[in-house]
Amino acid sequence: MTNNTNPPTGTTIFQLGGDLPVRRIGYGTMRLADGPGDPAGPEARIWTAPADRAAAVDLLRTAAEAGVTLFDTADAYALGAGEELLADALRPYGDGVAVATKVGVVRPSPTEWVPLGHPAYLRQQAELSLRRLRTERIDLLYLHRLDENFPVAEQVGALKRLQEEGKVRHIGLSEVTVAQLEEAEAVAPVAAVQNLYNLATRDHEAVVEHTAGRGIAFVPFFPVAMGGHAGPDGPVAQVAREVGATPSQTALAWLLHRAPHILPIPGTSSAAHLVENLGALDVTLTEGQFARLGAPSGS
């Protein structure tokens, strides 16, 4: 089920699901959970609402004013507090704002993320997300993780039922393989796939290629990680100096150059970093610079 054609190379806008225009750098809200001193990165707990709620609300509004049109959250972020925060900051949502959230993971403790794909549970969580986001329709609802205990058709079918009821505009999947994506596409159109992908971690190249051919948005999370490409004499720093950008902007520019259907969603709790990330939309790489950035670390 092809959703839409790819946008022209170099554009800063992607038509999500073929009918929802979003800028190609969105904002991931996961880092707004927890407080100072809590673990960051992959070890982050994402367990409690932000310590400074007013500052988080201001940051989300700053993001919208700066031109961010795609905001990403999940019901598992701070046990729903992430969705409530988005509603406090951005509701009523204007036509230029799209909100994506996720269902399908339970949080029995700060360190546990357990997939749960019972269709009734997925539908219940979507209903709760609608209440917390204070909206009648979710722009993009991801299945946060596939649950091996339930058929893919039943899990995606639950989201399709919500779509048919008018409660979900578009359906997405997270951390899936090409085979899993194809199985899901047999049930319902998939508008977006959110997988871990960046300069340092490129295990999902096959998914990038598959989604490109199907007009499906590929949304990399942890998009700024650079691994062995970082460092004052590494390729990221070298290319950044050549194009007059920061290393973070250069890492994001590599993703934007990689394919026109890629929509990074960097997260930050800093307004300065937010503006810096958006500046990647103005960074142009040559094919040679793109190749150097993508070369294996240490080569």
C-alpha positions as CSV (number, residue, x, y, z in Angstrom):
1,M,0.0,0.0,0.0
2,T,2.0,3.0,-1.2
3,N,1.0,6.2,0.6
4,N,2.6,9.0,-1.4
5,T,5.5,9.8,-3.8
6,N,8.8,11.1,-2.5
7,P,9.3,14.8,-2.3
8,P,11.9,16.4,-4.6
9,T,15.5,16.1,-3.3
10,G,16.5,19.1,-1.2
11,T,13.0,20.1,0.0
12,T,12.4,20.9,3.6
13,I,8.8,19.6,3.6
14,F,7.5,16.1,3.5
15,Q,3.9,15.1,2.9
16,L,3.3,12.7,5.7
17,G,0.8,10.0,4.6
18,G,0.4,12.0,1.4
19,D,-1.7,14.7,2.9
20,L,0.0,16.1,6.0
21,P,2.9,18.5,5.3
22,V,5.6,18.6,8.0
23,R,9.0,20.2,8.1
24,R,11.7,17.6,7.9
25,I,13.2,18.3,11.3
26,G,10.7,17.7,14.1
27,Y,11.0,17.7,17.8
28,G,11.2,14.7,20.1
29,T,9.8,15.4,23.5
30,M,11.3,12.4,25.4
31,R,14.1,14.5,26.9
32,L,11.6,16.8,28.6
33,A,10.8,14.0,31.2
34,D,12.8,13.6,34.4
35,G,14.9,16.2,36.1
36,P,18.5,17.3,36.5
37,G,20.9,14.5,37.4
38,D,18.8,11.8,35.9
39,P,20.5,9.4,33.4
40,A,20.5,10.7,29.8
41,G,20.6,9.0,26.4
42,P,19.7,5.3,26.1
43,E,19.8,5.0,29.9
44,A,17.2,7.8,30.5
45,R,14.3,6.6,32.6
46,I,11.7,9.0,31.1
47,W,9.6,8.3,34.2
48,T,8.5,11.6,35.7
49,A,7.1,14.9,34.4
50,P,9.7,17.7,33.9
51,A,11.0,19.3,37.1
52,D,10.4,22.8,35.6
53,R,7.1,22.5,33.8
54,A,6.8,26.1,32.9
55,A,10.2,26.0,31.2
56,A,9.2,22.9,29.2
57,V,6.0,24.5,28.1
58,D,7.9,27.6,27.0
59,L,10.4,25.4,25.1
60,L,7.6,23.6,23.2
61,R,6.0,26.9,22.3
62,T,9.4,28.2,21.2
63,A,9.7,25.2,19.0
64,A,6.4,25.8,17.3
65,E,7.2,29.5,16.8
66,A,10.5,28.5,15.3
67,G,8.8,26.5,12.7
68,V,8.6,22.9,14.1
69,T,5.5,21.3,12.8
70,L,6.0,17.6,13.9
71,F,6.0,16.9,17.7
72,D,6.7,13.4,18.8
73,T,5.7,11.8,22.2
74,A,4.4,8.5,23.6
75,D,2.0,7.3,26.2
76,A,4.9,5.6,27.9
77,Y,6.9,8.9,28.4
78,A,6.5,9.7,32.0
79,L,3.3,7.6,32.2
80,G,1.3,9.9,30.0
81,A,2.7,13.2,31.4
82,G,4.5,13.8,28.2
83,E,1.2,14.0,26.3
84,E,-0.4,16.2,28.9
85,L,2.6,18.6,28.6
86,L,2.2,18.8,24.8
87,A,-1.5,19.7,25.3
88,D,-0.8,22.3,27.9
89,A,1.8,23.9,25.6
90,L,0.2,23.7,22.1
91,R,-3.5,23.1,22.4
92,P,-5.5,24.2,20.5
93,Y,-3.3,22.7,17.8
94,G,-3.2,24.9,14.7
95,D,-3.3,23.5,11.2
96,G,0.5,23.8,11.0
97,V,1.1,21.5,14.0
98,A,1.1,17.6,13.8
99,V,1.4,15.5,16.9
100,A,2.6,11.9,16.9
101,T,2.3,9.6,19.8
102,K,2.8,5.9,20.5
103,V,1.0,3.0,22.2
104,G,2.0,-0.5,22.9
105,V,4.5,-0.4,25.7
106,V,3.8,-0.7,29.5
107,R,6.0,0.8,32.2
108,P,5.8,-1.2,35.4
109,S,8.9,0.5,36.8
110,P,11.3,3.3,35.8
111,T,13.7,0.8,34.2
112,E,11.2,-1.4,32.3
113,W,9.7,-0.9,28.9
114,V,7.6,-4.0,28.1
115,P,5.8,-4.4,24.8
116,L,2.0,-5.2,25.1
117,G,0.1,-5.6,21.9
118,H,-3.3,-6.9,23.0
119,P,-5.7,-5.2,20.6
120,A,-8.1,-4.1,23.3
121,Y,-5.2,-2.6,25.3
122,L,-3.9,-0.7,22.3
123,R,-7.3,0.8,21.7
124,Q,-7.7,1.8,25.3
125,Q,-4.4,3.5,25.3
126,A,-5.3,5.4,22.2
127,E,-8.5,6.6,23.9
128,L,-6.4,7.8,26.9
129,S,-3.9,9.5,24.6
130,L,-6.8,11.4,23.0
131,R,-7.9,12.6,26.4
132,R,-4.4,13.6,27.5
133,L,-3.7,15.4,24.2
134,R,-7.2,16.9,24.4
135,T,-7.9,16.3,20.7
136,E,-10.5,14.3,18.7
137,R,-7.9,12.8,16.3
138,I,-4.3,11.8,16.6
139,D,-2.3,12.9,13.6
140,L,0.1,10.0,13.7
141,L,-0.2,7.0,16.0
142,Y,2.7,4.6,16.2
143,L,2.7,1.1,17.5
144,H,5.6,1.7,19.9
145,R,6.9,-1.9,19.7
146,L,5.6,-5.1,18.1
147,D,4.6,-7.7,20.7
148,E,5.6,-11.2,19.7
149,N,2.7,-12.6,21.7
150,F,0.1,-11.2,19.3
151,P,-0.2,-11.5,15.5
152,V,1.0,-8.4,13.7
153,A,-2.3,-8.3,11.9
154,E,-4.2,-8.0,15.2
155,Q,-1.9,-5.2,16.5
156,V,-2.0,-3.2,13.4
157,G,-5.7,-4.0,13.0
158,A,-6.4,-2.3,16.3
159,L,-4.9,0.9,15.0
160,K,-6.7,0.5,11.7
161,R,-10.0,0.3,13.6
162,L,-9.2,3.6,15.3
163,Q,-8.4,5.1,11.9
164,E,-11.7,3.9,10.5
165,E,-13.4,5.5,13.5
166,G,-11.8,8.8,12.7
167,K,-9.7,8.9,15.9
168,V,-6.4,8.4,14.1
169,R,-5.3,10.1,10.9
170,H,-2.1,8.0,10.1
171,I,-0.5,4.8,11.4
172,G,3.2,4.4,12.2
173,L,5.5,1.6,13.4
174,S,8.6,1.8,15.5
175,E,11.8,-0.4,15.5
176,V,10.6,-2.8,12.8
177,T,12.3,-4.8,10.1
178,V,11.4,-4.8,6.4
179,A,9.6,-8.1,6.9
180,Q,7.5,-6.8,9.8
181,L,6.7,-3.6,7.9
182,E,5.5,-5.6,4.8
183,E,3.3,-7.8,7.1
184,A,1.8,-4.6,8.6
185,E,1.3,-3.0,5.2
186,A,-0.9,-6.0,4.2
187,V,-3.3,-4.8,7.0
188,A,-3.3,-1.0,6.7
189,P,-1.4,1.8,5.1
190,V,1.7,2.8,7.1
191,A,2.7,6.4,6.9
192,A,5.9,6.4,9.0
193,V,8.5,4.2,10.5
194,Q,10.5,5.4,13.6
195,N,13.7,3.4,14.0
196,L,17.1,4.0,15.6
197,Y,19.4,5.4,12.9
198,N,22.2,7.9,12.8
199,L,25.8,8.2,11.7
200,A,27.0,5.8,14.3
201,T,24.2,3.2,14.0
202,R,22.9,2.2,10.5
203,D,21.5,-1.3,11.1
204,H,18.3,-0.3,9.4
205,E,19.6,0.6,5.9
206,A,17.2,-1.9,4.4
207,V,14.2,-0.2,6.1
208,V,15.4,3.2,4.8
209,E,15.4,1.9,1.3
210,H,12.1,0.1,1.6
211,T,10.3,3.1,3.0
212,A,11.8,5.4,0.4
213,G,10.3,3.2,-2.3
214,R,6.9,3.2,-0.6
215,G,6.7,6.9,0.1
216,I,6.7,6.2,3.9
217,A,8.4,8.7,6.2
218,F,11.5,7.3,7.9
219,V,11.8,9.0,11.3
220,P,15.2,8.3,13.0
221,F,15.4,8.7,16.7
222,F,18.7,9.6,18.5
223,P,19.6,11.2,15.2
224,V,22.6,13.2,16.4
225,A,24.7,10.3,17.7
226,M,28.0,10.3,15.9
227,G,30.1,7.5,17.5
228,G,33.5,7.3,16.0
229,H,32.8,10.0,13.6
230,A,32.9,12.6,16.4
231,G,36.1,14.3,17.7
232,P,38.0,17.5,16.8
233,D,39.7,15.8,13.9
234,G,36.9,13.5,12.8
235,P,34.9,13.7,9.6
236,V,32.0,15.5,11.3
237,A,34.1,18.3,12.7
238,Q,36.0,18.6,9.4
239,V,32.9,18.9,7.2
240,A,31.3,21.2,9.8
241,R,34.2,23.6,9.4
242,E,33.9,23.5,5.7
243,V,30.2,24.3,5.6
244,G,30.2,26.7,8.5
245,A,27.9,24.6,10.7
246,T,28.1,22.9,14.1
247,P,28.8,19.2,14.4
248,S,25.2,18.5,15.4
249,Q,23.9,20.4,12.4
250,T,26.3,18.5,10.2
251,A,25.1,15.1,11.5
252,L,21.5,16.1,11.0
253,A,22.3,17.4,7.5
254,W,23.8,14.0,6.6
255,L,20.4,12.4,7.5
256,L,18.5,15.0,5.4
257,H,20.8,14.4,2.5
258,R,20.6,10.7,2.8
259,A,17.1,10.6,1.5
260,P,14.2,13.1,1.1
261,H,11.8,11.0,3.1
262,I,13.9,11.1,6.3
263,L,12.5,13.2,9.1
264,P,14.9,13.5,12.2
265,I,13.3,14.3,15.5
266,P,16.1,15.5,17.7
267,G,15.2,16.2,21.3
268,T,16.6,18.8,23.6
269,S,15.8,20.7,26.8
270,S,17.7,23.8,25.5
271,A,16.2,26.5,23.4
272,A,19.6,27.2,21.9
273,H,20.1,23.6,20.8
274,L,16.6,23.6,19.4
275,V,17.4,26.5,17.2
276,E,20.8,25.0,16.3
277,N,19.1,21.7,15.2
278,L,16.6,23.5,13.0
279,G,19.5,25.3,11.4
280,A,20.5,21.9,9.8
281,L,17.7,22.6,7.3
282,D,19.9,25.3,5.8
283,V,23.1,23.2,5.6
284,T,24.0,21.9,2.1
285,L,26.4,19.1,1.7
286,T,28.2,18.2,-1.5
287,E,28.2,14.5,-2.6
288,G,31.8,14.3,-1.5
289,Q,31.1,15.6,1.9
290,F,28.2,13.3,2.3
291,A,30.3,10.3,1.3
292,R,33.1,11.3,3.8
293,L,30.6,11.6,6.6
294,G,29.1,8.2,5.8
295,A,32.4,6.4,5.4
296,P,33.1,3.7,8.0
297,S,34.6,5.1,11.2
298,G,38.4,5.1,11.1
299,S,38.6,4.8,7.3
